Amino acid sequence: MTTTRAGSLARRERLDLCDLALAVGPAAPTLCAGWTVLDLVVHLLVRERRPWAAATTSVPALRGVMERTSAELRREPFPVLVERLRTPPLPLRVDALDAVVNTAELFVHHEDVRRAQPSWTSRELSSADASALWRQLSFAGRALVRPAGVPVEIVSGSRRTTLRRGEDPVVVSGPVGEVTLFIFGRSAVERLDFSGPADRVEALRRAKLGW
């Protein structure tokens, strides 16, 4: 189902994610292993508002900074955290910048919450929204498929992009949203087809994709 909110896809995904977070509550599950909705909201707030803390996760000696920052946020009421996420920092209130930084991130995390609920149903993206998501996937996907170590192409209708060059690539075909979720490491996907050498398809499907 196509949303009727105004603004960029990133902006609409942000608002829909916030509405859903409040509806299902902080303890609801997500597709991020071990994460509740509260965990996901805290993650997004740290990423946007305290990026210096988020960056410390790649330095083992500094991971405590991230943990303390997250713990500080968790002490605040959940509705307050969600409303803070609803209104991004000033630079990201410009749709064009928010779209570059957050289109795929917010789409994937919105689906992380949606698809973890027992009553979730598929939704169809408009052509414009699919194009916006494909642009992000065509860029970010090159790094995301690297752990598989095999050539990869993605296809959705008339769209086709090479994420990792090489002969006899694995070709992942399907709706843009489903391809995006798979490349970002989610397994709860529908209507995807995989073609190419069987061993390479298996390597891609078993790889730890995503950030």
Rosetta constraint file for C-alpha pairs under 8 A:
AtomPair CA 1 CA 122 HARMONIC 7.60 0.50
AtomPair CA 1 CA 123 HARMONIC 4.43 0.50
AtomPair CA 1 CA 124 HARMONIC 5.09 0.50
AtomPair CA 1 CA 125 HARMONIC 7.14 0.50
AtomPair CA 2 CA 123 HARMONIC 6.87 0.50
AtomPair CA 2 CA 124 HARMONIC 5.99 0.50
AtomPair CA 2 CA 125 HARMONIC 5.74 0.50
AtomPair CA 2 CA 126 HARMONIC 6.25 0.50
AtomPair CA 3 CA 12 HARMONIC 7.79 0.50
AtomPair CA 5 CA 12 HARMONIC 6.10 0.50
AtomPair CA 6 CA 12 HARMONIC 7.03 0.50
AtomPair CA 7 CA 11 HARMONIC 5.91 0.50
AtomPair CA 7 CA 12 HARMONIC 6.42 0.50
AtomPair CA 7 CA 95 HARMONIC 7.03 0.50
AtomPair CA 8 CA 12 HARMONIC 6.31 0.50
AtomPair CA 8 CA 95 HARMONIC 6.01 0.50
AtomPair CA 8 CA 96 HARMONIC 7.77 0.50
AtomPair CA 8 CA 99 HARMONIC 6.57 0.50
AtomPair CA 9 CA 13 HARMONIC 5.97 0.50
AtomPair CA 9 CA 99 HARMONIC 7.09 0.50
AtomPair CA 9 CA 103 HARMONIC 6.33 0.50
AtomPair CA 9 CA 129 HARMONIC 6.10 0.50
AtomPair CA 9 CA 132 HARMONIC 7.43 0.50
AtomPair CA 10 CA 14 HARMONIC 6.14 0.50
AtomPair CA 10 CA 95 HARMONIC 7.83 0.50
AtomPair CA 10 CA 98 HARMONIC 6.44 0.50
AtomPair CA 10 CA 99 HARMONIC 5.30 0.50
AtomPair CA 10 CA 102 HARMONIC 5.77 0.50
AtomPair CA 10 CA 103 HARMONIC 4.30 0.50
AtomPair CA 10 CA 104 HARMONIC 7.62 0.50
AtomPair CA 10 CA 106 HARMONIC 6.31 0.50
AtomPair CA 10 CA 107 HARMONIC 7.16 0.50
AtomPair CA 11 CA 15 HARMONIC 6.40 0.50
AtomPair CA 11 CA 95 HARMONIC 7.03 0.50
AtomPair CA 11 CA 98 HARMONIC 7.27 0.50
AtomPair CA 11 CA 99 HARMONIC 7.58 0.50
AtomPair CA 12 CA 16 HARMONIC 6.07 0.50
AtomPair CA 13 CA 17 HARMONIC 5.86 0.50
AtomPair CA 13 CA 103 HARMONIC 7.84 0.50
AtomPair CA 13 CA 106 HARMONIC 5.82 0.50
AtomPair CA 13 CA 107 HARMONIC 5.78 0.50
AtomPair CA 13 CA 110 HARMONIC 6.60 0.50
AtomPair CA 14 CA 18 HARMONIC 6.22 0.50
AtomPair CA 14 CA 85 HARMONIC 7.76 0.50
AtomPair CA 14 CA 86 HARMONIC 6.39 0.50
AtomPair CA 14 CA 106 HARMONIC 6.07 0.50
AtomPair CA 14 CA 110 HARMONIC 7.72 0.50
AtomPair CA 15 CA 19 HARMONIC 6.22 0.50
AtomPair CA 15 CA 86 HARMONIC 5.97 0.50
AtomPair CA 16 CA 20 HARMONIC 6.11 0.50
AtomPair CA 16 CA 110 HARMONIC 7.45 0.50
AtomPair CA 17 CA 21 HARMONIC 6.01 0.50
AtomPair CA 17 CA 106 HARMONIC 7.75 0.50
AtomPair CA 17 CA 109 HARMONIC 7.75 0.50
AtomPair CA 17 CA 110 HARMONIC 5.04 0.50
AtomPair CA 17 CA 113 HARMONIC 7.79 0.50
AtomPair CA 18 CA 22 HARMONIC 6.36 0.50
AtomPair CA 18 CA 82 HARMONIC 5.87 0.50
AtomPair CA 18 CA 83 HARMONIC 7.42 0.50
AtomPair CA 18 CA 85 HARMONIC 7.25 0.50
AtomPair CA 18 CA 86 HARMONIC 6.17 0.50
AtomPair CA 19 CA 23 HARMONIC 6.28 0.50
AtomPair CA 20 CA 24 HARMONIC 6.14 0.50
AtomPair CA 20 CA 113 HARMONIC 7.74 0.50
AtomPair CA 20 CA 114 HARMONIC 7.78 0.50
AtomPair CA 21 CA 25 HARMONIC 5.72 0.50
AtomPair CA 21 CA 26 HARMONIC 6.93 0.50
AtomPair CA 21 CA 37 HARMONIC 6.45 0.50
AtomPair CA 21 CA 82 HARMONIC 7.42 0.50
AtomPair CA 21 CA 113 HARMONIC 7.62 0.50
AtomPair CA 22 CA 26 HARMONIC 7.51 0.50
AtomPair CA 22 CA 79 HARMONIC 6.94 0.50
AtomPair CA 22 CA 82 HARMONIC 7.38 0.50
AtomPair CA 24 CA 28 HARMONIC 5.97 0.50
AtomPair CA 25 CA 37 HARMONIC 7.02 0.50
AtomPair CA 25 CA 38 HARMONIC 7.93 0.50
AtomPair CA 26 CA 36 HARMONIC 6.54 0.50
AtomPair CA 26 CA 37 HARMONIC 4.95 0.50
AtomPair CA 26 CA 38 HARMONIC 4.52 0.50
AtomPair CA 26 CA 78 HARMONIC 6.73 0.50
AtomPair CA 27 CA 36 HARMONIC 5.40 0.50
AtomPair CA 27 CA 37 HARMONIC 6.04 0.50
AtomPair CA 27 CA 38 HARMONIC 6.52 0.50
AtomPair CA 28 CA 36 HARMONIC 5.49 0.50
AtomPair CA 28 CA 37 HARMONIC 5.55 0.50
AtomPair CA 29 CA 34 HARMONIC 7.99 0.50
AtomPair CA 29 CA 35 HARMONIC 6.57 0.50
AtomPair CA 29 CA 36 HARMONIC 4.64 0.50
AtomPair CA 29 CA 37 HARMONIC 6.11 0.50
AtomPair CA 29 CA 113 HARMONIC 7.00 0.50
AtomPair CA 29 CA 116 HARMONIC 5.95 0.50
AtomPair CA 29 CA 117 HARMONIC 7.37 0.50
AtomPair CA 30 CA 34 HARMONIC 7.93 0.50
AtomPair CA 30 CA 35 HARMONIC 6.05 0.50
AtomPair CA 30 CA 36 HARMONIC 5.67 0.50
AtomPair CA 30 CA 37 HARMONIC 6.21 0.50
AtomPair CA 30 CA 40 HARMONIC 7.98 0.50
AtomPair CA 30 CA 112 HARMONIC 5.15 0.50
AtomPair CA 30 CA 113 HARMONIC 4.74 0.50
AtomPair CA 30 CA 114 HARMONIC 7.77 0.50
AtomPair CA 30 CA 115 HARMONIC 7.46 0.50
AtomPair CA 30 CA 116 HARMONIC 4.97 0.50
AtomPair CA 30 CA 117 HARMONIC 7.82 0.50
AtomPair CA 31 CA 35 HARMONIC 7.60 0.50
AtomPair CA 31 CA 112 HARMONIC 4.66 0.50
AtomPair CA 31 CA 113 HARMONIC 6.66 0.50
AtomPair CA 31 CA 115 HARMONIC 7.04 0.50
AtomPair CA 31 CA 116 HARMONIC 5.64 0.50
AtomPair CA 31 CA 186 HARMONIC 7.41 0.50
AtomPair CA 32 CA 36 HARMONIC 8.00 0.50
AtomPair CA 32 CA 112 HARMONIC 6.63 0.50
AtomPair CA 35 CA 39 HARMONIC 5.38 0.50
AtomPair CA 35 CA 40 HARMONIC 6.50 0.50
AtomPair CA 36 CA 40 HARMONIC 6.43 0.50
AtomPair CA 37 CA 41 HARMONIC 6.20 0.50
AtomPair CA 37 CA 113 HARMONIC 6.96 0.50
AtomPair CA 38 CA 42 HARMONIC 6.14 0.50
AtomPair CA 38 CA 74 HARMONIC 7.89 0.50
AtomPair CA 38 CA 78 HARMONIC 7.23 0.50
AtomPair CA 39 CA 43 HARMONIC 6.13 0.50
AtomPair CA 40 CA 44 HARMONIC 6.32 0.50
AtomPair CA 40 CA 109 HARMONIC 7.67 0.50
AtomPair CA 41 CA 45 HARMONIC 6.24 0.50
AtomPair CA 41 CA 81 HARMONIC 7.24 0.50
AtomPair CA 41 CA 82 HARMONIC 6.85 0.50
AtomPair CA 41 CA 85 HARMONIC 7.37 0.50
AtomPair CA 42 CA 46 HARMONIC 6.14 0.50
AtomPair CA 42 CA 70 HARMONIC 6.34 0.50
AtomPair CA 42 CA 73 HARMONIC 6.70 0.50
AtomPair CA 42 CA 74 HARMONIC 7.19 0.50
AtomPair CA 42 CA 81 HARMONIC 7.56 0.50
AtomPair CA 43 CA 47 HARMONIC 6.13 0.50
AtomPair CA 43 CA 70 HARMONIC 7.55 0.50
AtomPair CA 44 CA 48 HARMONIC 6.18 0.50
AtomPair CA 44 CA 85 HARMONIC 7.46 0.50
AtomPair CA 45 CA 49 HARMONIC 5.62 0.50
AtomPair CA 45 CA 50 HARMONIC 7.27 0.50
AtomPair CA 45 CA 81 HARMONIC 7.93 0.50
AtomPair CA 45 CA 84 HARMONIC 7.82 0.50
AtomPair CA 45 CA 85 HARMONIC 6.20 0.50
AtomPair CA 46 CA 50 HARMONIC 4.73 0.50
AtomPair CA 46 CA 51 HARMONIC 6.08 0.50
AtomPair CA 46 CA 53 HARMONIC 6.99 0.50
AtomPair CA 46 CA 54 HARMONIC 6.15 0.50
AtomPair CA 46 CA 69 HARMONIC 7.55 0.50
AtomPair CA 46 CA 70 HARMONIC 7.14 0.50
AtomPair CA 47 CA 51 HARMONIC 4.90 0.50
AtomPair CA 47 CA 53 HARMONIC 7.99 0.50
AtomPair CA 47 CA 54 HARMONIC 5.74 0.50
AtomPair CA 48 CA 88 HARMONIC 7.54 0.50
AtomPair CA 48 CA 89 HARMONIC 7.30 0.50
AtomPair CA 49 CA 89 HARMONIC 6.85 0.50
AtomPair CA 50 CA 54 HARMONIC 6.68 0.50
AtomPair CA 51 CA 55 HARMONIC 6.09 0.50
AtomPair CA 52 CA 56 HARMONIC 6.83 0.50
AtomPair CA 53 CA 57 HARMONIC 7.67 0.50
AtomPair CA 53 CA 65 HARMONIC 6.01 0.50
AtomPair CA 53 CA 66 HARMONIC 5.05 0.50
AtomPair CA 53 CA 69 HARMONIC 6.96 0.50
AtomPair CA 54 CA 66 HARMONIC 5.92 0.50
AtomPair CA 55 CA 59 HARMONIC 7.94 0.50
AtomPair CA 56 CA 60 HARMONIC 7.63 0.50
AtomPair CA 56 CA 62 HARMONIC 5.35 0.50
AtomPair CA 56 CA 63 HARMONIC 5.51 0.50
AtomPair CA 56 CA 65 HARMONIC 6.82 0.50
AtomPair CA 56 CA 66 HARMONIC 6.43 0.50
AtomPair CA 57 CA 62 HARMONIC 6.90 0.50
AtomPair CA 57 CA 63 HARMONIC 4.97 0.50
AtomPair CA 57 CA 66 HARMONIC 6.63 0.50
AtomPair CA 58 CA 63 HARMONIC 7.57 0.50
AtomPair CA 59 CA 63 HARMONIC 6.39 0.50
AtomPair CA 62 CA 66 HARMONIC 7.59 0.50
AtomPair CA 63 CA 67 HARMONIC 6.50 0.50
AtomPair CA 64 CA 68 HARMONIC 6.05 0.50
AtomPair CA 65 CA 69 HARMONIC 6.12 0.50
AtomPair CA 66 CA 70 HARMONIC 6.09 0.50
AtomPair CA 67 CA 71 HARMONIC 6.08 0.50
AtomPair CA 68 CA 72 HARMONIC 6.14 0.50
AtomPair CA 69 CA 73 HARMONIC 6.53 0.50
AtomPair CA 70 CA 74 HARMONIC 6.28 0.50
AtomPair CA 71 CA 75 HARMONIC 6.67 0.50
AtomPair CA 72 CA 76 HARMONIC 7.56 0.50
AtomPair CA 73 CA 81 HARMONIC 7.67 0.50
AtomPair CA 74 CA 78 HARMONIC 7.76 0.50
AtomPair CA 76 CA 80 HARMONIC 6.85 0.50
AtomPair CA 76 CA 81 HARMONIC 6.89 0.50
AtomPair CA 77 CA 81 HARMONIC 6.59 0.50
AtomPair CA 78 CA 82 HARMONIC 6.30 0.50
AtomPair CA 79 CA 83 HARMONIC 6.15 0.50
AtomPair CA 80 CA 84 HARMONIC 6.21 0.50
AtomPair CA 81 CA 85 HARMONIC 6.31 0.50
AtomPair CA 82 CA 86 HARMONIC 6.15 0.50
AtomPair CA 83 CA 87 HARMONIC 6.59 0.50
AtomPair CA 84 CA 88 HARMONIC 6.96 0.50
AtomPair CA 87 CA 93 HARMONIC 7.70 0.50
AtomPair CA 88 CA 92 HARMONIC 5.83 0.50
AtomPair CA 88 CA 93 HARMONIC 6.15 0.50
AtomPair CA 89 CA 93 HARMONIC 6.68 0.50
AtomPair CA 90 CA 94 HARMONIC 7.70 0.50
AtomPair CA 91 CA 97 HARMONIC 7.32 0.50
AtomPair CA 91 CA 98 HARMONIC 7.96 0.50
AtomPair CA 92 CA 97 HARMONIC 5.86 0.50
AtomPair CA 92 CA 98 HARMONIC 4.76 0.50
AtomPair CA 93 CA 97 HARMONIC 7.79 0.50
AtomPair CA 93 CA 98 HARMONIC 6.69 0.50
AtomPair CA 94 CA 98 HARMONIC 6.17 0.50
AtomPair CA 95 CA 99 HARMONIC 5.90 0.50
AtomPair CA 96 CA 100 HARMONIC 6.55 0.50
AtomPair CA 97 CA 101 HARMONIC 6.28 0.50
AtomPair CA 98 CA 102 HARMONIC 5.49 0.50
AtomPair CA 98 CA 103 HARMONIC 7.18 0.50
AtomPair CA 99 CA 103 HARMONIC 4.99 0.50
AtomPair CA 100 CA 136 HARMONIC 7.44 0.50
AtomPair CA 101 CA 105 HARMONIC 7.84 0.50
AtomPair CA 102 CA 106 HARMONIC 5.70 0.50
AtomPair CA 103 CA 107 HARMONIC 6.13 0.50
AtomPair CA 103 CA 132 HARMONIC 7.60 0.50
AtomPair CA 103 CA 133 HARMONIC 6.53 0.50
AtomPair CA 103 CA 136 HARMONIC 7.20 0.50
AtomPair CA 104 CA 108 HARMONIC 5.98 0.50
AtomPair CA 104 CA 133 HARMONIC 6.18 0.50
AtomPair CA 104 CA 136 HARMONIC 6.38 0.50
AtomPair CA 104 CA 137 HARMONIC 7.25 0.50
AtomPair CA 104 CA 180 HARMONIC 7.73 0.50
AtomPair CA 105 CA 109 HARMONIC 6.22 0.50
AtomPair CA 106 CA 110 HARMONIC 5.85 0.50
AtomPair CA 107 CA 111 HARMONIC 6.27 0.50
AtomPair CA 108 CA 112 HARMONIC 6.10 0.50
AtomPair CA 108 CA 180 HARMONIC 7.70 0.50
AtomPair CA 108 CA 181 HARMONIC 6.22 0.50
AtomPair CA 108 CA 184 HARMONIC 7.64 0.50
AtomPair CA 109 CA 113 HARMONIC 6.51 0.50
AtomPair CA 110 CA 114 HARMONIC 6.20 0.50
AtomPair CA 111 CA 115 HARMONIC 5.65 0.50
AtomPair CA 112 CA 116 HARMONIC 6.29 0.50
AtomPair CA 113 CA 117 HARMONIC 6.84 0.50
AtomPair CA 114 CA 120 HARMONIC 5.86 0.50
AtomPair CA 115 CA 120 HARMONIC 5.52 0.50
AtomPair CA 115 CA 121 HARMONIC 7.78 0.50
AtomPair CA 115 CA 188 HARMONIC 7.32 0.50
AtomPair CA 116 CA 120 HARMONIC 7.56 0.50
AtomPair CA 125 CA 129 HARMONIC 5.84 0.50
AtomPair CA 125 CA 130 HARMONIC 5.74 0.50
AtomPair CA 125 CA 177 HARMONIC 7.51 0.50
AtomPair CA 126 CA 130 HARMONIC 6.06 0.50
AtomPair CA 127 CA 131 HARMONIC 6.16 0.50
AtomPair CA 128 CA 132 HARMONIC 6.29 0.50
AtomPair CA 129 CA 133 HARMONIC 6.23 0.50
AtomPair CA 130 CA 134 HARMONIC 6.02 0.50
AtomPair CA 130 CA 176 HARMONIC 5.95 0.50
AtomPair CA 130 CA 177 HARMONIC 7.20 0.50
AtomPair CA 131 CA 135 HARMONIC 6.23 0.50
AtomPair CA 132 CA 136 HARMONIC 6.76 0.50
AtomPair CA 133 CA 137 HARMONIC 6.18 0.50
AtomPair CA 133 CA 176 HARMONIC 7.24 0.50
AtomPair CA 133 CA 177 HARMONIC 7.52 0.50
AtomPair CA 133 CA 180 HARMONIC 7.77 0.50
AtomPair CA 134 CA 138 HARMONIC 5.92 0.50
AtomPair CA 134 CA 176 HARMONIC 6.53 0.50
AtomPair CA 134 CA 180 HARMONIC 7.88 0.50
AtomPair CA 135 CA 139 HARMONIC 6.67 0.50
AtomPair CA 136 CA 140 HARMONIC 6.02 0.50
AtomPair CA 136 CA 141 HARMONIC 7.88 0.50
AtomPair CA 137 CA 141 HARMONIC 5.07 0.50
AtomPair CA 137 CA 180 HARMONIC 6.39 0.50
AtomPair CA 138 CA 142 HARMONIC 7.11 0.50
AtomPair CA 138 CA 161 HARMONIC 6.35 0.50
AtomPair CA 138 CA 162 HARMONIC 7.83 0.50
AtomPair CA 138 CA 163 HARMONIC 6.87 0.50
AtomPair CA 140 CA 144 HARMONIC 6.51 0.50
AtomPair CA 141 CA 145 HARMONIC 6.13 0.50
AtomPair CA 141 CA 163 HARMONIC 6.06 0.50
AtomPair CA 141 CA 183 HARMONIC 6.51 0.50
AtomPair CA 141 CA 184 HARMONIC 7.83 0.50
AtomPair CA 142 CA 146 HARMONIC 6.75 0.50
AtomPair CA 142 CA 163 HARMONIC 4.59 0.50
AtomPair CA 142 CA 164 HARMONIC 6.18 0.50
AtomPair CA 144 CA 183 HARMONIC 6.46 0.50
AtomPair CA 144 CA 184 HARMONIC 6.68 0.50
AtomPair CA 144 CA 209 HARMONIC 5.59 0.50
AtomPair CA 144 CA 210 HARMONIC 4.93 0.50
AtomPair CA 144 CA 211 HARMONIC 6.62 0.50
AtomPair CA 145 CA 149 HARMONIC 7.50 0.50
AtomPair CA 145 CA 152 HARMONIC 7.55 0.50
AtomPair CA 145 CA 163 HARMONIC 7.29 0.50
AtomPair CA 145 CA 164 HARMONIC 7.45 0.50
AtomPair CA 145 CA 183 HARMONIC 6.65 0.50
AtomPair CA 145 CA 204 HARMONIC 7.75 0.50
AtomPair CA 145 CA 209 HARMONIC 5.84 0.50
AtomPair CA 145 CA 210 HARMONIC 7.39 0.50
AtomPair CA 146 CA 150 HARMONIC 7.67 0.50
AtomPair CA 146 CA 164 HARMONIC 7.53 0.50
AtomPair CA 146 CA 209 HARMONIC 7.82 0.50
AtomPair CA 147 CA 207 HARMONIC 6.19 0.50
AtomPair CA 147 CA 208 HARMONIC 6.51 0.50
AtomPair CA 147 CA 209 HARMONIC 6.47 0.50
AtomPair CA 148 CA 203 HARMONIC 5.87 0.50
AtomPair CA 148 CA 204 HARMONIC 5.01 0.50
AtomPair CA 148 CA 206 HARMONIC 7.81 0.50
AtomPair CA 148 CA 207 HARMONIC 5.04 0.50
AtomPair CA 148 CA 208 HARMONIC 7.39 0.50
AtomPair CA 148 CA 209 HARMONIC 7.44 0.50
AtomPair CA 149 CA 203 HARMONIC 7.84 0.50
AtomPair CA 149 CA 204 HARMONIC 7.85 0.50
AtomPair CA 150 CA 164 HARMONIC 7.17 0.50
AtomPair CA 150 CA 166 HARMONIC 7.68 0.50
AtomPair CA 150 CA 169 HARMONIC 6.93 0.50
AtomPair CA 150 CA 170 HARMONIC 7.39 0.50
AtomPair CA 150 CA 200 HARMONIC 6.26 0.50
AtomPair CA 150 CA 203 HARMONIC 7.48 0.50
AtomPair CA 150 CA 204 HARMONIC 7.07 0.50
AtomPair CA 151 CA 163 HARMONIC 7.40 0.50
AtomPair CA 151 CA 164 HARMONIC 4.67 0.50
AtomPair CA 151 CA 165 HARMONIC 5.13 0.50
AtomPair CA 151 CA 166 HARMONIC 4.99 0.50
AtomPair CA 151 CA 167 HARMONIC 6.96 0.50
AtomPair CA 151 CA 168 HARMONIC 7.15 0.50
AtomPair CA 151 CA 169 HARMONIC 4.43 0.50
AtomPair CA 151 CA 170 HARMONIC 6.14 0.50
AtomPair CA 152 CA 162 HARMONIC 6.17 0.50
AtomPair CA 152 CA 163 HARMONIC 5.45 0.50
AtomPair CA 152 CA 164 HARMONIC 5.01 0.50
AtomPair CA 152 CA 165 HARMONIC 6.80 0.50
AtomPair CA 152 CA 166 HARMONIC 7.94 0.50
AtomPair CA 152 CA 169 HARMONIC 5.04 0.50
AtomPair CA 152 CA 170 HARMONIC 4.84 0.50
AtomPair CA 152 CA 171 HARMONIC 5.95 0.50
AtomPair CA 152 CA 172 HARMONIC 7.55 0.50
AtomPair CA 153 CA 160 HARMONIC 7.13 0.50
AtomPair CA 153 CA 161 HARMONIC 5.69 0.50
AtomPair CA 153 CA 162 HARMONIC 4.34 0.50
AtomPair CA 153 CA 163 HARMONIC 5.62 0.50
AtomPair CA 153 CA 164 HARMONIC 6.99 0.50
AtomPair CA 153 CA 169 HARMONIC 6.45 0.50
AtomPair CA 153 CA 170 HARMONIC 6.20 0.50
AtomPair CA 153 CA 171 HARMONIC 4.77 0.50
AtomPair CA 153 CA 172 HARMONIC 6.30 0.50
AtomPair CA 154 CA 160 HARMONIC 5.73 0.50
AtomPair CA 154 CA 161 HARMONIC 5.44 0.50
AtomPair CA 154 CA 162 HARMONIC 6.46 0.50
AtomPair CA 154 CA 163 HARMONIC 7.28 0.50
AtomPair CA 154 CA 171 HARMONIC 5.63 0.50
AtomPair CA 154 CA 172 HARMONIC 4.80 0.50
AtomPair CA 154 CA 173 HARMONIC 5.88 0.50
AtomPair CA 154 CA 179 HARMONIC 7.43 0.50
AtomPair CA 155 CA 159 HARMONIC 5.61 0.50
AtomPair CA 155 CA 160 HARMONIC 4.46 0.50
AtomPair CA 155 CA 161 HARMONIC 6.66 0.50
AtomPair CA 155 CA 171 HARMONIC 7.08 0.50
AtomPair CA 155 CA 172 HARMONIC 6.11 0.50
AtomPair CA 155 CA 173 HARMONIC 4.59 0.50
AtomPair CA 155 CA 174 HARMONIC 6.59 0.50
AtomPair CA 156 CA 160 HARMONIC 6.55 0.50
AtomPair CA 156 CA 173 HARMONIC 5.65 0.50
AtomPair CA 156 CA 174 HARMONIC 5.19 0.50
AtomPair CA 156 CA 175 HARMONIC 5.63 0.50
AtomPair CA 156 CA 176 HARMONIC 5.94 0.50
AtomPair CA 157 CA 174 HARMONIC 7.58 0.50
AtomPair CA 157 CA 175 HARMONIC 7.77 0.50
AtomPair CA 165 CA 169 HARMONIC 7.55 0.50
AtomPair CA 168 CA 196 HARMONIC 6.33 0.50
AtomPair CA 168 CA 197 HARMONIC 6.88 0.50
AtomPair CA 169 CA 196 HARMONIC 6.00 0.50
AtomPair CA 169 CA 197 HARMONIC 7.63 0.50
AtomPair CA 169 CA 200 HARMONIC 7.79 0.50
AtomPair CA 170 CA 194 HARMONIC 6.75 0.50
AtomPair CA 170 CA 195 HARMONIC 5.69 0.50
AtomPair CA 170 CA 196 HARMONIC 4.66 0.50
AtomPair CA 170 CA 197 HARMONIC 6.96 0.50
AtomPair CA 170 CA 200 HARMONIC 6.45 0.50
AtomPair CA 170 CA 201 HARMONIC 5.81 0.50
AtomPair CA 170 CA 204 HARMONIC 7.82 0.50
AtomPair CA 171 CA 193 HARMONIC 7.92 0.50
AtomPair CA 171 CA 194 HARMONIC 5.67 0.50
AtomPair CA 171 CA 195 HARMONIC 5.19 0.50
AtomPair CA 171 CA 196 HARMONIC 6.31 0.50
AtomPair CA 172 CA 179 HARMONIC 7.12 0.50
AtomPair CA 172 CA 192 HARMONIC 6.81 0.50
AtomPair CA 172 CA 193 HARMONIC 5.80 0.50
AtomPair CA 172 CA 194 HARMONIC 4.86 0.50
AtomPair CA 172 CA 195 HARMONIC 6.83 0.50
AtomPair CA 173 CA 179 HARMONIC 7.06 0.50
AtomPair CA 173 CA 192 HARMONIC 5.61 0.50
AtomPair CA 173 CA 193 HARMONIC 5.10 0.50
AtomPair CA 173 CA 194 HARMONIC 6.53 0.50
AtomPair CA 174 CA 178 HARMONIC 6.58 0.50
AtomPair CA 174 CA 179 HARMONIC 6.16 0.50
AtomPair CA 174 CA 191 HARMONIC 5.92 0.50
AtomPair CA 174 CA 192 HARMONIC 4.72 0.50
AtomPair CA 174 CA 193 HARMONIC 6.41 0.50
AtomPair CA 175 CA 179 HARMONIC 6.25 0.50
AtomPair CA 175 CA 191 HARMONIC 7.22 0.50
AtomPair CA 175 CA 192 HARMONIC 7.44 0.50
AtomPair CA 176 CA 180 HARMONIC 6.07 0.50
AtomPair CA 177 CA 181 HARMONIC 6.26 0.50
AtomPair CA 178 CA 182 HARMONIC 6.26 0.50
AtomPair CA 178 CA 189 HARMONIC 5.57 0.50
AtomPair CA 178 CA 190 HARMONIC 6.37 0.50
AtomPair CA 178 CA 191 HARMONIC 7.42 0.50
AtomPair CA 178 CA 192 HARMONIC 6.99 0.50
AtomPair CA 179 CA 183 HARMONIC 6.17 0.50
AtomPair CA 179 CA 192 HARMONIC 7.17 0.50
AtomPair CA 180 CA 184 HARMONIC 6.12 0.50
AtomPair CA 181 CA 185 HARMONIC 6.43 0.50
AtomPair CA 181 CA 186 HARMONIC 5.26 0.50
AtomPair CA 181 CA 187 HARMONIC 7.64 0.50
AtomPair CA 181 CA 189 HARMONIC 6.88 0.50
AtomPair CA 182 CA 186 HARMONIC 4.94 0.50
AtomPair CA 182 CA 187 HARMONIC 6.19 0.50
AtomPair CA 182 CA 189 HARMONIC 6.71 0.50
AtomPair CA 182 CA 209 HARMONIC 7.94 0.50
AtomPair CA 183 CA 209 HARMONIC 6.17 0.50
AtomPair CA 183 CA 210 HARMONIC 6.30 0.50
AtomPair CA 184 CA 209 HARMONIC 5.86 0.50
AtomPair CA 184 CA 210 HARMONIC 4.02 0.50
AtomPair CA 184 CA 211 HARMONIC 7.06 0.50
AtomPair CA 185 CA 208 HARMONIC 6.47 0.50
AtomPair CA 185 CA 209 HARMONIC 4.44 0.50
AtomPair CA 185 CA 210 HARMONIC 4.70 0.50
AtomPair CA 194 CA 201 HARMONIC 6.73 0.50
AtomPair CA 195 CA 201 HARMONIC 6.97 0.50
AtomPair CA 196 CA 200 HARMONIC 7.01 0.50
AtomPair CA 196 CA 201 HARMONIC 6.38 0.50
AtomPair CA 197 CA 201 HARMONIC 6.23 0.50
AtomPair CA 198 CA 202 HARMONIC 6.15 0.50
AtomPair CA 199 CA 203 HARMONIC 6.16 0.50
AtomPair CA 200 CA 204 HARMONIC 6.20 0.50
AtomPair CA 201 CA 205 HARMONIC 6.17 0.50
AtomPair CA 202 CA 206 HARMONIC 6.03 0.50
AtomPair CA 203 CA 207 HARMONIC 5.96 0.50
